[in-house]
Amino acid sequence: MTGRSTLTFVCPECRRSIEVDDAMRATLLETGCVVCGAPVTEEDIGGAPAMS
């Protein structure tokens, strides 16, 4: 009875944050931030809630 696991991505450049699933996490690591195109590392994607 577990739901889909999500993580919070915070871009190191534009500081946008979004919740991502495993598929989106892999896409971010491969292609970079969807907003500004900055490179993304594992450290940019974590389980902590986003701070607005």
Predicted model as a PDB file, atoms N, CA, C, CB and O in Angstrom, pLDDT in the B-factor column:
MODEL        1                                                                  
ATOM      1  N   MET A   1       0.809  -1.199   0.000  1.00 40.00           N  
ATOM      2  CA  MET A   1       0.000   0.000   0.000  1.00 40.00           C  
ATOM      3  C   MET A   1       0.847   1.256   0.000  1.00 40.00           C  
ATOM      4  CB  MET A   1      -0.918   0.002   1.184  1.00 40.00           C  
ATOM      5  O   MET A   1       0.429   2.273   0.553  1.00 40.00           O  
ATOM      6  N   THR A   2       1.996   1.220  -0.588  1.00 50.00           N  
ATOM      7  CA  THR A   2       2.817   2.415  -0.654  1.00 50.00           C  
ATOM      8  C   THR A   2       2.544   3.157  -1.948  1.00 50.00           C  
ATOM      9  CB  THR A   2       4.303   2.064  -0.538  1.00 50.00           C  
ATOM     10  O   THR A   2       2.333   2.539  -2.991  1.00 50.00           O  
ATOM     11  N   GLY A   3       2.547   4.491  -1.883  1.00 56.00           N  
ATOM     12  CA  GLY A   3       2.356   5.307  -3.076  1.00 56.00           C  
ATOM     13  C   GLY A   3       3.664   5.456  -3.811  1.00 56.00           C  
ATOM     14  O   GLY A   3       4.696   4.932  -3.390  1.00 56.00           O  
ATOM     15  N   ARG A   4       3.612   6.166  -4.901  1.00 65.00           N  
ATOM     16  CA  ARG A   4       4.832   6.430  -5.657  1.00 65.00           C  
ATOM     17  C   ARG A   4       5.761   7.286  -4.835  1.00 65.00           C  
ATOM     18  CB  ARG A   4       4.520   7.109  -6.997  1.00 65.00           C  
ATOM     19  O   ARG A   4       5.336   8.243  -4.188  1.00 65.00           O  
ATOM     20  N   SER A   5       7.008   6.946  -4.862  1.00 83.00           N  
ATOM     21  CA  SER A   5       8.009   7.696  -4.128  1.00 83.00           C  
ATOM     22  C   SER A   5       8.428   8.914  -4.950  1.00 83.00           C  
ATOM     23  CB  SER A   5       9.231   6.806  -3.794  1.00 83.00           C  
ATOM     24  O   SER A   5       8.720   8.805  -6.141  1.00 83.00           O  
ATOM     25  N   THR A   6       8.452  10.065  -4.298  1.00 90.00           N  
ATOM     26  CA  THR A   6       8.913  11.269  -4.980  1.00 90.00           C  
ATOM     27  C   THR A   6      10.058  11.893  -4.194  1.00 90.00           C  
ATOM     28  CB  THR A   6       7.757  12.282  -5.156  1.00 90.00           C  
ATOM     29  O   THR A   6      10.175  11.722  -2.981  1.00 90.00           O  
ATOM     30  N   LEU A   7      10.885  12.611  -4.912  1.00 93.00           N  
ATOM     31  CA  LEU A   7      11.998  13.350  -4.338  1.00 93.00           C  
ATOM     32  C   LEU A   7      11.850  14.808  -4.738  1.00 93.00           C  
ATOM     33  CB  LEU A   7      13.370  12.772  -4.807  1.00 93.00           C  
ATOM     34  O   LEU A   7      11.121  15.129  -5.676  1.00 93.00           O  
ATOM     35  N   THR A   8      12.538  15.686  -4.031  1.00 94.00           N  
ATOM     36  CA  THR A   8      12.493  17.102  -4.374  1.00 94.00           C  
ATOM     37  C   THR A   8      13.787  17.493  -5.077  1.00 94.00           C  
ATOM     38  CB  THR A   8      12.269  17.972  -3.111  1.00 94.00           C  
ATOM     39  O   THR A   8      14.882  17.276  -4.557  1.00 94.00           O  
ATOM     40  N   PHE A   9      13.643  18.071  -6.264  1.00 95.00           N  
ATOM     41  CA  PHE A   9      14.786  18.583  -7.024  1.00 95.00           C  
ATOM     42  C   PHE A   9      14.837  20.090  -6.845  1.00 95.00           C  
ATOM     43  CB  PHE A   9      14.686  18.201  -8.541  1.00 95.00           C  
ATOM     44  O   PHE A   9      13.827  20.773  -7.010  1.00 95.00           O  
ATOM     45  N   VAL A  10      16.019  20.612  -6.504  1.00 95.00           N  
ATOM     46  CA  VAL A  10      16.234  22.058  -6.432  1.00 95.00           C  
ATOM     47  C   VAL A  10      17.396  22.373  -7.363  1.00 95.00           C  
ATOM     48  CB  VAL A  10      16.525  22.543  -4.951  1.00 95.00           C  
ATOM     49  O   VAL A  10      18.512  21.895  -7.162  1.00 95.00           O  
ATOM     50  N   CYS A  11      17.125  23.177  -8.375  1.00 96.00           N  
ATOM     51  CA  CYS A  11      18.157  23.523  -9.344  1.00 96.00           C  
ATOM     52  C   CYS A  11      19.234  24.389  -8.691  1.00 96.00           C  
ATOM     53  CB  CYS A  11      17.540  24.253 -10.551  1.00 96.00           C  
ATOM     54  O   CYS A  11      18.914  25.356  -7.999  1.00 96.00           O  
ATOM     55  N   PRO A  12      20.500  24.053  -8.904  1.00 94.00           N  
ATOM     56  CA  PRO A  12      21.588  24.835  -8.317  1.00 94.00           C  
ATOM     57  C   PRO A  12      21.745  26.213  -8.971  1.00 94.00           C  
ATOM     58  CB  PRO A  12      22.891  24.066  -8.432  1.00 94.00           C  
ATOM     59  O   PRO A  12      22.372  27.100  -8.392  1.00 94.00           O  
ATOM     60  N   GLU A  13      21.193  26.398 -10.149  1.00 97.00           N  
ATOM     61  CA  GLU A  13      21.319  27.667 -10.863  1.00 97.00           C  
ATOM     62  C   GLU A  13      20.108  28.581 -10.667  1.00 97.00           C  
ATOM     63  CB  GLU A  13      21.521  27.405 -12.336  1.00 97.00           C  
ATOM     64  O   GLU A  13      20.243  29.688 -10.147  1.00 97.00           O  
ATOM     65  N   CYS A  14      18.922  28.116 -11.085  1.00 97.00           N  
ATOM     66  CA  CYS A  14      17.729  28.976 -11.042  1.00 97.00           C  
ATOM     67  C   CYS A  14      16.937  28.823  -9.747  1.00 97.00           C  
ATOM     68  CB  CYS A  14      16.827  28.665 -12.222  1.00 97.00           C  
ATOM     69  O   CYS A  14      15.999  29.581  -9.503  1.00 97.00           O  
ATOM     70  N   ARG A  15      17.309  27.846  -8.913  1.00 96.00           N  
ATOM     71  CA  ARG A  15      16.701  27.604  -7.598  1.00 96.00           C  
ATOM     72  C   ARG A  15      15.242  27.160  -7.660  1.00 96.00           C  
ATOM     73  CB  ARG A  15      16.795  28.846  -6.770  1.00 96.00           C  
ATOM     74  O   ARG A  15      14.564  27.157  -6.632  1.00 96.00           O  
ATOM     75  N   ARG A  16      14.744  26.787  -8.832  1.00 96.00           N  
ATOM     76  CA  ARG A  16      13.386  26.235  -8.935  1.00 96.00           C  
ATOM     77  C   ARG A  16      13.373  24.880  -8.268  1.00 96.00           C  
ATOM     78  CB  ARG A  16      12.917  26.125 -10.422  1.00 96.00           C  
ATOM     79  O   ARG A  16      14.362  24.148  -8.316  1.00 96.00           O  
ATOM     80  N   SER A  17      12.264  24.541  -7.648  1.00 94.00           N  
ATOM     81  CA  SER A  17      12.160  23.217  -7.044  1.00 94.00           C  
ATOM     82  C   SER A  17      10.894  22.533  -7.533  1.00 94.00           C  
ATOM     83  CB  SER A  17      12.166  23.311  -5.501  1.00 94.00           C  
ATOM     84  O   SER A  17       9.843  23.158  -7.673  1.00 94.00           O  
ATOM     85  N   ILE A  18      11.018  21.238  -7.788  1.00 94.00           N  
ATOM     86  CA  ILE A  18       9.887  20.430  -8.227  1.00 94.00           C  
ATOM     87  C   ILE A  18      10.002  19.045  -7.609  1.00 94.00           C  
ATOM     88  CB  ILE A  18       9.827  20.342  -9.778  1.00 94.00           C  
ATOM     89  O   ILE A  18      11.100  18.571  -7.317  1.00 94.00           O  
ATOM     90  N   GLU A  19       8.868  18.409  -7.415  1.00 95.00           N  
ATOM     91  CA  GLU A  19       8.877  17.026  -6.953  1.00 95.00           C  
ATOM     92  C   GLU A  19       8.999  16.135  -8.176  1.00 95.00           C  
ATOM     93  CB  GLU A  19       7.591  16.682  -6.123  1.00 95.00           C  
ATOM     94  O   GLU A  19       8.328  16.349  -9.186  1.00 95.00           O  
ATOM     95  N   VAL A  20       9.863  15.132  -8.073  1.00 95.00           N  
ATOM     96  CA  VAL A  20      10.113  14.241  -9.204  1.00 95.00           C  
ATOM     97  C   VAL A  20      10.020  12.791  -8.774  1.00 95.00           C  
ATOM     98  CB  VAL A  20      11.485  14.521  -9.819  1.00 95.00           C  
ATOM     99  O   VAL A  20      10.285  12.448  -7.622  1.00 95.00           O  
ATOM    100  N   ASP A  21       9.635  11.937  -9.733  1.00 94.00           N  
ATOM    101  CA  ASP A  21       9.655  10.494  -9.496  1.00 94.00           C  
ATOM    102  C   ASP A  21      10.956   9.943 -10.072  1.00 94.00           C  
ATOM    103  CB  ASP A  21       8.402   9.787 -10.138  1.00 94.00           C  
ATOM    104  O   ASP A  21      11.787  10.702 -10.572  1.00 94.00           O  
ATOM    105  N   ASP A  22      11.132   8.638 -10.004  1.00 92.00           N  
ATOM    106  CA  ASP A  22      12.388   8.030 -10.462  1.00 92.00           C  
ATOM    107  C   ASP A  22      12.673   8.282 -11.941  1.00 92.00           C  
ATOM    108  CB  ASP A  22      12.357   6.543 -10.206  1.00 92.00           C  
ATOM    109  O   ASP A  22      13.820   8.506 -12.327  1.00 92.00           O  
ATOM    110  N   ALA A  23      11.629   8.245 -12.766  1.00 94.00           N  
ATOM    111  CA  ALA A  23      11.829   8.464 -14.204  1.00 94.00           C  
ATOM    112  C   ALA A  23      12.279   9.902 -14.476  1.00 94.00           C  
ATOM    113  CB  ALA A  23      10.529   8.157 -14.983  1.00 94.00           C  
ATOM    114  O   ALA A  23      13.186  10.128 -15.276  1.00 94.00           O  
ATOM    115  N   MET A  24      11.651  10.863 -13.818  1.00 94.00           N  
ATOM    116  CA  MET A  24      12.031  12.269 -14.019  1.00 94.00           C  
ATOM    117  C   MET A  24      13.409  12.536 -13.436  1.00 94.00           C  
ATOM    118  CB  MET A  24      10.991  13.214 -13.379  1.00 94.00           C  
ATOM    119  O   MET A  24      14.163  13.341 -13.983  1.00 94.00           O  
ATOM    120  N   ARG A  25      13.752  11.876 -12.337  1.00 94.00           N  
ATOM    121  CA  ARG A  25      15.073  12.013 -11.744  1.00 94.00           C  
ATOM    122  C   ARG A  25      16.143  11.609 -12.759  1.00 94.00           C  
ATOM    123  CB  ARG A  25      15.187  11.158 -10.460  1.00 94.00           C  
ATOM    124  O   ARG A  25      17.137  12.311 -12.939  1.00 94.00           O  
ATOM    125  N   ALA A  26      15.929  10.477 -13.416  1.00 94.00           N  
ATOM    126  CA  ALA A  26      16.879   9.999 -14.416  1.00 94.00           C  
ATOM    127  C   ALA A  26      16.987  10.985 -15.577  1.00 94.00           C  
ATOM    128  CB  ALA A  26      16.463   8.614 -14.933  1.00 94.00           C  
ATOM    129  O   ALA A  26      18.080  11.228 -16.089  1.00 94.00           O  
ATOM    130  N   THR A  27      15.863  11.550 -15.990  1.00 95.00           N  
ATOM    131  CA  THR A  27      15.860  12.524 -17.081  1.00 95.00           C  
ATOM    132  C   THR A  27      16.625  13.776 -16.687  1.00 95.00           C  
ATOM    133  CB  THR A  27      14.426  12.887 -17.477  1.00 95.00           C  
ATOM    134  O   THR A  27      17.412  14.292 -17.481  1.00 95.00           O  
ATOM    135  N   LEU A  28      16.410  14.274 -15.476  1.00 96.00           N  
ATOM    136  CA  LEU A  28      17.134  15.465 -15.009  1.00 96.00           C  
ATOM    137  C   LEU A  28      18.637  15.218 -14.987  1.00 96.00           C  
ATOM    138  CB  LEU A  28      16.650  15.876 -13.607  1.00 96.00           C  
ATOM    139  O   LEU A  28      19.414  16.075 -15.409  1.00 96.00           O  
ATOM    140  N   LEU A  29      19.046  14.065 -14.503  1.00 95.00           N  
ATOM    141  CA  LEU A  29      20.477  13.753 -14.452  1.00 95.00           C  
ATOM    142  C   LEU A  29      21.086  13.669 -15.846  1.00 95.00           C  
ATOM    143  CB  LEU A  29      20.704  12.441 -13.709  1.00 95.00           C  
ATOM    144  O   LEU A  29      22.253  14.007 -16.041  1.00 95.00           O  
ATOM    145  N   GLU A  30      20.296  13.221 -16.807  1.00 96.00           N  
ATOM    146  CA  GLU A  30      20.792  13.072 -18.175  1.00 96.00           C  
ATOM    147  C   GLU A  30      20.782  14.380 -18.955  1.00 96.00           C  
ATOM    148  CB  GLU A  30      19.968  12.047 -18.908  1.00 96.00           C  
ATOM    149  O   GLU A  30      21.726  14.677 -19.688  1.00 96.00           O  
ATOM    150  N   THR A  31      19.708  15.169 -18.798  1.00 96.00           N  
ATOM    151  CA  THR A  31      19.536  16.341 -19.657  1.00 96.00           C  
ATOM    152  C   THR A  31      19.671  17.687 -18.963  1.00 96.00           C  
ATOM    153  CB  THR A  31      18.217  16.277 -20.293  1.00 96.00           C  
ATOM    154  O   THR A  31      19.821  18.710 -19.632  1.00 96.00           O  
ATOM    155  N   GLY A  32      19.622  17.708 -17.636  1.00 96.00           N  
ATOM    156  CA  GLY A  32      19.734  18.973 -16.914  1.00 96.00           C  
ATOM    157  C   GLY A  32      18.383  19.537 -16.521  1.00 96.00           C  
ATOM    158  O   GLY A  32      17.342  18.935 -16.784  1.00 96.00           O  
ATOM    159  N   CYS A  33      18.412  20.693 -15.891  1.00 96.00           N  
ATOM    160  CA  CYS A  33      17.206  21.361 -15.393  1.00 96.00           C  
ATOM    161  C   CYS A  33      16.232  21.645 -16.535  1.00 96.00           C  
ATOM    162  CB  CYS A  33      17.575  22.672 -14.673  1.00 96.00           C  
ATOM    163  O   CYS A  33      16.627  22.132 -17.594  1.00 96.00           O  
ATOM    164  N   VAL A  34      14.959  21.336 -16.308  1.00 93.00           N  
ATOM    165  CA  VAL A  34      13.949  21.567 -17.341  1.00 93.00           C  
ATOM    166  C   VAL A  34      13.633  23.048 -17.507  1.00 93.00           C  
ATOM    167  CB  VAL A  34      12.679  20.806 -17.010  1.00 93.00           C  
ATOM    168  O   VAL A  34      13.061  23.439 -18.524  1.00 93.00           O  
ATOM    169  N   VAL A  35      13.991  23.876 -16.534  1.00 95.00           N  
ATOM    170  CA  VAL A  35      13.705  25.311 -16.602  1.00 95.00           C  
ATOM    171  C   VAL A  35      14.849  26.075 -17.265  1.00 95.00           C  
ATOM    172  CB  VAL A  35      13.447  25.869 -15.199  1.00 95.00           C  
ATOM    173  O   VAL A  35      14.626  26.838 -18.205  1.00 95.00           O  
ATOM    174  N   CYS A  36      16.088  25.869 -16.769  1.00 97.00           N  
ATOM    175  CA  CYS A  36      17.204  26.684 -17.263  1.00 97.00           C  
ATOM    176  C   CYS A  36      18.290  25.885 -17.996  1.00 97.00           C  
ATOM    177  CB  CYS A  36      17.828  27.417 -16.112  1.00 97.00           C  
ATOM    178  O   CYS A  36      19.179  26.476 -18.610  1.00 97.00           O  
ATOM    179  N   GLY A  37      18.227  24.556 -17.936  1.00 96.00           N  
ATOM    180  CA  GLY A  37      19.197  23.726 -18.646  1.00 96.00           C  
ATOM    181  C   GLY A  37      20.497  23.471 -17.907  1.00 96.00           C  
ATOM    182  O   GLY A  37      21.405  22.848 -18.458  1.00 96.00           O  
ATOM    183  N   ALA A  38      20.609  23.941 -16.659  1.00 97.00           N  
ATOM    184  CA  ALA A  38      21.840  23.739 -15.894  1.00 97.00           C  
ATOM    185  C   ALA A  38      22.065  22.251 -15.627  1.00 97.00           C  
ATOM    186  CB  ALA A  38      21.785  24.520 -14.563  1.00 97.00           C  
ATOM    187  O   ALA A  38      21.104  21.495 -15.484  1.00 97.00           O  
ATOM    188  N   PRO A  39      23.328  21.828 -15.558  1.00 97.00           N  
ATOM    189  CA  PRO A  39      23.623  20.434 -15.227  1.00 97.00           C  
ATOM    190  C   PRO A  39      23.087  20.089 -13.838  1.00 97.00           C  
ATOM    191  CB  PRO A  39      25.143  20.172 -15.294  1.00 97.00           C  
ATOM    192  O   PRO A  39      23.064  20.935 -12.944  1.00 97.00           O  
ATOM    193  N   VAL A  40      22.656  18.836 -13.664  1.00 95.00           N  
ATOM    194  CA  VAL A  40      22.079  18.373 -12.410  1.00 95.00           C  
ATOM    195  C   VAL A  40      22.909  17.214 -11.884  1.00 95.00           C  
ATOM    196  CB  VAL A  40      20.597  17.952 -12.596  1.00 95.00           C  
ATOM    197  O   VAL A  40      23.316  16.339 -12.649  1.00 95.00           O  
ATOM    198  N   THR A  41      23.165  17.205 -10.566  1.00 94.00           N  
ATOM    199  CA  THR A  41      23.878  16.109  -9.924  1.00 94.00           C  
ATOM    200  C   THR A  41      22.955  15.430  -8.917  1.00 94.00           C  
ATOM    201  CB  THR A  41      25.170  16.619  -9.233  1.00 94.00           C  
ATOM    202  O   THR A  41      21.885  15.945  -8.592  1.00 94.00           O  
ATOM    203  N   GLU A  42      23.382  14.271  -8.430  1.00 92.00           N  
ATOM    204  CA  GLU A  42      22.608  13.549  -7.418  1.00 92.00           C  
ATOM    205  C   GLU A  42      22.331  14.426  -6.198  1.00 92.00           C  
ATOM    206  CB  GLU A  42      23.347  12.278  -6.992  1.00 92.00           C  
ATOM    207  O   GLU A  42      21.266  14.327  -5.588  1.00 92.00           O  
ATOM    208  N   GLU A  43      23.289  15.283  -5.842  1.00 93.00           N  
ATOM    209  CA  GLU A  43      23.142  16.135  -4.664  1.00 93.00           C  
ATOM    210  C   GLU A  43      22.008  17.155  -4.819  1.00 93.00           C  
ATOM    211  CB  GLU A  43      24.450  16.859  -4.386  1.00 93.00           C  
ATOM    212  O   GLU A  43      21.482  17.658  -3.826  1.00 93.00           O  
ATOM    213  N   ASP A  44      21.636  17.457  -6.066  1.00 93.00           N  
ATOM    214  CA  ASP A  44      20.551  18.418  -6.322  1.00 93.00           C  
ATOM    215  C   ASP A  44      19.177  17.784  -6.158  1.00 93.00           C  
ATOM    216  CB  ASP A  44      20.680  18.997  -7.725  1.00 93.00           C  
ATOM    217  O   ASP A  44      18.166  18.486  -6.132  1.00 93.00           O  
ATOM    218  N   ILE A  45      19.139  16.464  -6.047  1.00 92.00           N  
ATOM    219  CA  ILE A  45      17.870  15.744  -5.935  1.00 92.00           C  
ATOM    220  C   ILE A  45      17.871  15.014  -4.599  1.00 92.00           C  
ATOM    221  CB  ILE A  45      17.661  14.743  -7.133  1.00 92.00           C  
ATOM    222  O   ILE A  45      18.683  14.116  -4.376  1.00 92.00           O  
ATOM    223  N   GLY A  46      16.958  15.401  -3.713  1.00 84.00           N  
ATOM    224  CA  GLY A  46      16.915  14.783  -2.392  1.00 84.00           C  
ATOM    225  C   GLY A  46      15.496  14.556  -1.937  1.00 84.00           C  
ATOM    226  O   GLY A  46      14.552  14.914  -2.642  1.00 84.00           O  
ATOM    227  N   GLY A  47      15.331  13.973  -0.784  1.00 57.00           N  
ATOM    228  CA  GLY A  47      14.014  13.654  -0.272  1.00 57.00           C  
ATOM    229  C   GLY A  47      13.408  14.732   0.599  1.00 57.00           C  
ATOM    230  O   GLY A  47      12.248  14.616   0.994  1.00 57.00           O  
ATOM    231  N   ALA A  48      14.160  15.783   0.913  1.00 49.00           N  
ATOM    232  CA  ALA A  48      13.636  16.829   1.789  1.00 49.00           C  
ATOM    233  C   ALA A  48      12.581  17.652   1.075  1.00 49.00           C  
ATOM    234  CB  ALA A  48      14.764  17.735   2.280  1.00 49.00           C  
ATOM    235  O   ALA A  48      12.690  17.875  -0.131  1.00 49.00           O  
ATOM    236  N   PRO A  49      11.561  18.109   1.790  1.00 47.00           N  
ATOM    237  CA  PRO A  49      10.540  18.945   1.158  1.00 47.00           C  
ATOM    238  C   PRO A  49      11.133  20.250   0.648  1.00 47.00           C  
ATOM    239  CB  PRO A  49       9.407  19.235   2.140  1.00 47.00           C  
ATOM    240  O   PRO A  49      12.069  20.795   1.234  1.00 47.00           O  
ATOM    241  N   ALA A  50      10.580  20.735  -0.439  1.00 45.00           N  
ATOM    242  CA  ALA A  50      11.039  21.996  -1.020  1.00 45.00           C  
ATOM    243  C   ALA A  50      10.666  23.164  -0.124  1.00 45.00           C  
ATOM    244  CB  ALA A  50      10.448  22.195  -2.420  1.00 45.00           C  
ATOM    245  O   ALA A  50       9.588  23.180   0.469  1.00 45.00           O  
ATOM    246  N   MET A  51      11.548  24.127  -0.029  1.00 48.00           N  
ATOM    247  CA  MET A  51      11.248  25.338   0.725  1.00 48.00           C  
ATOM    248  C   MET A  51      10.894  26.420  -0.276  1.00 48.00           C  
ATOM    249  CB  MET A  51      12.452  25.772   1.635  1.00 48.00           C  
ATOM    250  O   MET A  51      11.674  26.716  -1.181  1.00 48.00           O  
ATOM    251  N   SER A  52       9.726  27.007  -0.117  1.00 45.00           N  
ATOM    252  CA  SER A  52       9.283  28.026  -1.078  1.00 45.00           C  
ATOM    253  C   SER A  52       9.653  29.407  -0.617  1.00 45.00           C  
ATOM    254  CB  SER A  52       7.783  27.946  -1.297  1.00 45.00           C  
ATOM    255  O   SER A  52       9.359  30.387  -1.302  1.00 45.00           O  
TER     256      SER A  52                                                      
ENDMDL                                                                          
END                                                                             
